[in-house]
Amino acid sequence: MEPKLRVRSSGHGGSGYKHPHTGVTVPGITTVLKRLDKPAIVQWAVDNTAAYAVSNIDHLLTRTQEQGYGFLRWYWKRDPLKGDTEDIRNYSNGVLNDAAELGTLLHDWVAAEHGACPYPDTSSAPYHFWEMVEQWDQYSAQHDIEPVHTEVTLWNSELGYAGTADGIWKIDGKLTMLDLKTSRNTWDEHWMQISALAEATTLLTEVDGDWVETDMLRCEQRALLHIRPSDTDKEGNAMAPFAELKVMPEDEYGDMFKAFKGLLSVTHALSDIKTLRNRRSK
């Protein structure tokens, strides 16, 4: 479900949010976090390219170097070692997009259960999706969950950023700033994201077609709901599907938000530099 206030281009190097009353556009939290170096993602892309090369070694040996290079930029969906047949350009990005689509599908499913949007089309959903739905069903059955807000836009007018919270829910009686994660691991950038959401100043909710601003709710805890399908670890050992609530330690609140603010300063500064250079070129 795409947030209604999100805009594709914010002028800050990625997507952002346009305020419905002031017209001001600010960078989105995920755009700000792109400034953070992610060596694990680079290694992941290299690993997937290597896997694709190994599974297609016979085809590579029959091509020139130039052809082989181009061939490695093609991919089929899912696991390259399991021999699917549909060729699609740029293997590592393709796998990343598959994972993102799977995560979006689960996000939309959970949001639909709370009435925030219609249920997504699951006619072609892979079995991994249904494994995660089963884990979500088990988790929600074992805990008292009261959705206060689901898929809500949060704004920080003082610092100039905005984002969408997957949930502000009461979980077992505690008001929780929640983000749903389906990635294999959780990282510090996820805690920076949840910190930025929790430190917003305003909630923006749509009521009968109008946008209403209310003061930010102060949550008792910040947490990631980490849901994963069956998988294998780096050693090839089988991993069972799971749903786990990871609560952020309170003593990390300040430093994680400080880290986010540093990335936000870089984002705003680079945007200002671009504006200055555009003015000089006219």
C-alpha positions as CSV (number, residue, x, y, z in Angstrom):
1,M,0.0,0.0,0.0
2,E,1.6,3.2,-1.2
3,P,1.2,6.1,1.3
4,K,-1.0,8.8,-0.2
5,L,1.3,11.7,0.8
6,R,4.5,10.1,-0.6
7,V,6.0,11.6,-3.7
8,R,8.4,9.8,-6.1
9,S,10.9,12.7,-6.2
10,S,11.5,14.9,-3.1
11,G,14.6,16.9,-4.4
12,H,16.6,15.1,-1.8
13,G,17.9,12.1,-3.7
14,G,14.9,9.9,-3.5
15,S,11.2,9.8,-2.5
16,G,9.7,12.0,0.1
17,Y,6.4,13.4,1.4
18,K,4.4,16.4,0.5
19,H,2.5,18.1,3.3
20,P,-1.2,18.3,2.4
21,H,-1.6,21.8,4.1
22,T,1.7,23.6,3.5
23,G,2.8,22.0,0.3
24,V,6.3,21.5,1.8
25,T,8.2,18.4,0.5
26,V,10.6,16.7,2.8
27,P,12.7,13.6,2.4
28,G,11.3,10.3,3.5
29,I,13.1,8.3,6.3
30,T,14.1,5.5,3.9
31,T,15.6,8.1,1.5
32,V,17.7,9.5,4.4
33,L,18.9,6.0,5.3
34,K,20.2,5.4,1.8
35,R,23.2,7.7,2.8
36,L,24.3,4.9,5.1
37,D,27.0,2.5,3.7
38,K,25.6,-1.0,3.5
39,P,28.6,-3.4,2.8
40,A,26.4,-6.4,3.5
41,I,24.2,-5.5,0.5
42,V,27.2,-5.2,-1.8
43,Q,28.4,-8.6,-0.6
44,W,25.0,-10.1,-1.1
45,A,24.9,-8.8,-4.7
46,V,28.3,-10.3,-5.4
47,D,27.3,-13.6,-3.9
48,N,24.2,-13.8,-6.0
49,T,26.2,-13.0,-9.2
50,A,28.6,-15.8,-8.3
51,A,25.8,-18.2,-7.7
52,Y,24.3,-17.4,-11.1
53,A,27.7,-17.8,-12.8
54,V,28.2,-21.3,-11.2
55,S,24.8,-22.5,-12.2
56,N,25.4,-21.3,-15.8
57,I,29.0,-22.2,-16.2
58,D,28.4,-24.3,-19.4
59,H,26.7,-21.3,-21.1
60,L,29.4,-18.9,-20.0
61,L,32.2,-21.1,-21.6
62,T,30.5,-20.8,-25.0
63,R,30.5,-17.0,-25.0
64,T,33.1,-14.3,-25.6
65,Q,34.1,-12.2,-22.6
66,E,31.8,-9.4,-23.6
67,Q,28.9,-11.8,-24.1
68,G,29.7,-13.5,-20.8
69,Y,29.6,-10.2,-19.0
70,G,26.2,-9.4,-20.5
71,F,25.0,-12.9,-19.7
72,L,25.8,-12.4,-16.0
73,R,23.6,-9.3,-15.9
74,W,20.6,-11.5,-16.7
75,Y,18.8,-13.5,-14.1
76,W,15.9,-15.8,-13.5
77,K,13.6,-15.3,-10.4
78,R,14.1,-17.1,-7.1
79,D,17.2,-19.2,-6.3
80,P,19.8,-19.2,-9.1
81,L,20.9,-22.7,-8.1
82,K,17.5,-24.2,-8.7
83,G,17.3,-23.7,-12.4
84,D,14.3,-21.6,-13.3
85,T,14.0,-20.6,-16.9
86,E,12.7,-17.0,-17.1
87,D,15.5,-14.6,-18.0
88,I,15.2,-11.1,-16.6
89,R,17.9,-8.4,-16.7
90,N,20.1,-7.8,-13.7
91,Y,20.1,-10.8,-11.4
92,S,21.0,-9.3,-8.0
93,N,18.5,-6.5,-8.4
94,G,15.9,-9.0,-9.5
95,V,16.3,-11.1,-6.4
96,L,16.2,-8.0,-4.3
97,N,12.9,-6.9,-6.0
98,D,11.5,-10.4,-5.4
99,A,12.2,-10.0,-1.7
100,A,10.8,-6.5,-1.6
101,E,7.6,-7.6,-3.3
102,L,7.3,-10.5,-0.8
103,G,7.7,-8.0,2.1
104,T,5.3,-5.6,0.6
105,L,2.7,-8.3,0.2
106,L,3.0,-9.3,3.9
107,H,2.8,-5.6,5.0
108,D,-0.4,-5.1,3.0
109,W,-1.9,-8.4,4.4
110,V,-1.3,-7.3,8.0
111,A,-2.6,-3.7,7.2
112,A,-5.7,-5.2,5.6
113,E,-6.4,-7.3,8.7
114,H,-6.6,-4.0,10.6
115,G,-8.8,-2.3,8.0
116,A,-6.1,0.0,6.7
117,C,-6.4,-1.2,3.1
118,P,-8.0,-4.0,1.0
119,Y,-6.4,-7.4,1.0
120,P,-3.7,-7.7,-1.7
121,D,-4.0,-10.1,-4.6
122,T,-2.3,-13.3,-3.5
123,S,-3.3,-15.4,-6.5
124,S,0.4,-15.8,-7.4
125,A,1.9,-15.6,-4.0
126,P,4.7,-18.1,-3.3
127,Y,4.6,-20.6,-0.5
128,H,7.1,-18.4,1.4
129,F,4.4,-15.8,1.8
130,W,1.9,-18.2,3.3
131,E,4.5,-19.4,5.7
132,M,4.9,-15.8,7.0
133,V,1.1,-15.4,7.2
134,E,1.0,-18.5,9.3
135,Q,3.7,-17.1,11.6
136,W,1.8,-13.8,11.8
137,D,-1.4,-15.6,12.7
138,Q,0.3,-17.5,15.4
139,Y,2.0,-14.4,16.9
140,S,-1.3,-12.4,16.9
141,A,-3.2,-15.3,18.5
142,Q,-0.6,-15.5,21.3
143,H,-0.5,-11.7,22.1
144,D,-3.0,-9.0,22.8
145,I,-2.7,-6.6,19.9
146,E,-4.8,-3.4,19.7
147,P,-4.1,-1.4,16.5
148,V,-4.2,2.3,17.4
149,H,-2.8,3.4,14.0
150,T,-1.7,1.2,11.1
151,E,0.2,2.5,8.1
152,V,0.2,6.0,9.5
153,T,2.2,9.0,8.1
154,L,4.4,10.7,10.7
155,W,6.0,14.1,10.2
156,N,8.8,16.0,12.0
157,S,8.3,19.6,11.1
158,E,11.3,20.7,13.2
159,L,13.9,18.7,11.5
160,G,12.2,18.3,8.1
161,Y,11.5,14.6,7.4
162,A,8.5,12.2,7.3
163,G,7.8,8.5,7.1
164,T,5.2,5.9,7.4
165,A,4.9,3.7,10.5
166,D,3.7,0.1,10.0
167,G,1.9,0.4,13.3
168,I,1.4,2.2,16.5
169,W,-0.2,-0.7,18.4
170,K,-0.8,-1.7,22.0
171,I,1.0,-5.0,22.3
172,D,0.2,-6.8,25.5
173,G,-0.8,-3.4,27.0
174,K,2.3,-1.4,25.9
175,L,1.9,1.3,23.3
176,T,4.5,0.3,20.7
177,M,6.1,2.1,17.7
178,L,6.3,-0.9,15.4
179,D,8.0,-1.7,12.1
180,L,7.5,-5.0,10.3
181,K,10.6,-6.6,8.9
182,T,10.8,-9.6,6.5
183,S,14.5,-9.3,5.7
184,R,16.8,-12.1,6.7
185,N,18.5,-10.1,9.4
186,T,17.7,-6.8,11.3
187,W,20.3,-4.1,11.2
188,D,21.2,-0.8,13.0
189,E,19.6,1.1,10.1
190,H,16.3,-0.5,11.1
191,W,16.7,0.9,14.6
192,M,17.5,4.3,13.2
193,Q,14.3,4.1,11.1
194,I,12.1,3.2,14.1
195,S,13.8,6.0,16.2
196,A,13.1,8.5,13.5
197,L,9.5,7.5,13.4
198,A,9.2,7.6,17.2
199,E,10.7,11.1,17.3
200,A,8.2,12.6,14.8
201,T,6.2,15.6,16.0
202,T,2.9,15.1,14.2
203,L,0.5,12.3,13.0
204,L,-1.3,12.9,9.7
205,T,-4.5,10.9,9.3
206,E,-7.1,11.1,6.6
207,V,-10.7,11.6,7.8
208,D,-13.5,11.8,5.2
209,G,-11.0,13.0,2.6
210,D,-9.4,15.7,4.8
211,W,-6.0,15.4,6.4
212,V,-6.0,15.9,10.2
213,E,-2.9,16.8,12.2
214,T,-2.6,15.6,15.8
215,D,0.3,15.6,18.2
216,M,2.6,12.6,18.1
217,L,1.8,9.8,20.5
218,R,4.6,8.9,22.9
219,C,5.1,5.2,22.8
220,E,6.3,3.0,25.7
221,Q,8.5,0.9,23.5
222,R,10.0,0.7,20.1
223,A,10.1,-2.6,18.4
224,L,10.6,-4.6,15.2
225,L,8.3,-7.5,14.4
226,H,10.6,-9.8,12.5
227,I,8.8,-12.4,10.4
228,R,10.6,-14.9,8.2
229,P,9.7,-17.9,6.1
230,S,11.8,-21.1,6.1
231,D,15.3,-20.5,5.0
232,T,18.9,-21.7,5.3
233,D,21.7,-20.1,7.2
234,K,25.2,-19.3,5.8
235,E,26.3,-22.9,6.6
236,G,23.4,-24.4,4.7
237,N,21.5,-25.4,7.8
238,A,17.7,-25.4,7.7
239,M,16.0,-22.5,9.5
240,A,12.4,-22.8,10.6
241,P,9.9,-19.9,9.9
242,F,9.4,-17.5,12.8
243,A,7.8,-14.3,14.1
244,E,9.7,-12.5,16.8
245,L,9.2,-9.1,18.5
246,K,12.6,-7.4,18.9
247,V,12.3,-4.6,21.5
248,M,14.8,-1.8,21.2
249,P,16.9,-1.2,24.4
250,E,16.0,2.2,25.8
251,D,19.6,3.1,26.4
252,E,20.1,3.1,22.6
253,Y,17.3,5.6,21.8
254,G,19.4,8.7,21.9
255,D,22.4,7.4,19.9
256,M,20.3,5.8,17.2
257,F,18.3,9.0,16.7
258,K,21.6,11.0,16.7
259,A,22.9,8.7,13.9
260,F,19.8,9.3,11.9
261,K,20.0,13.1,12.4
262,G,23.6,12.9,11.1
263,L,22.4,11.3,7.9
264,L,19.5,13.8,7.7
265,S,22.0,16.7,7.9
266,V,23.9,15.2,4.9
267,T,20.7,14.7,2.9
268,H,19.6,18.4,3.5
269,A,23.1,19.7,2.8
270,L,23.5,17.9,-0.5
271,S,20.1,19.1,-1.6
272,D,21.1,22.7,-0.7
273,I,24.3,22.3,-2.7
274,K,22.4,21.1,-5.7
275,T,20.0,24.1,-5.4
276,L,22.9,26.5,-5.3
277,R,24.6,25.0,-8.3
278,N,21.4,25.1,-10.3
279,R,21.0,28.8,-9.5
280,R,24.5,29.6,-10.6
281,S,24.1,27.7,-13.9
282,K,21.1,29.9,-14.9
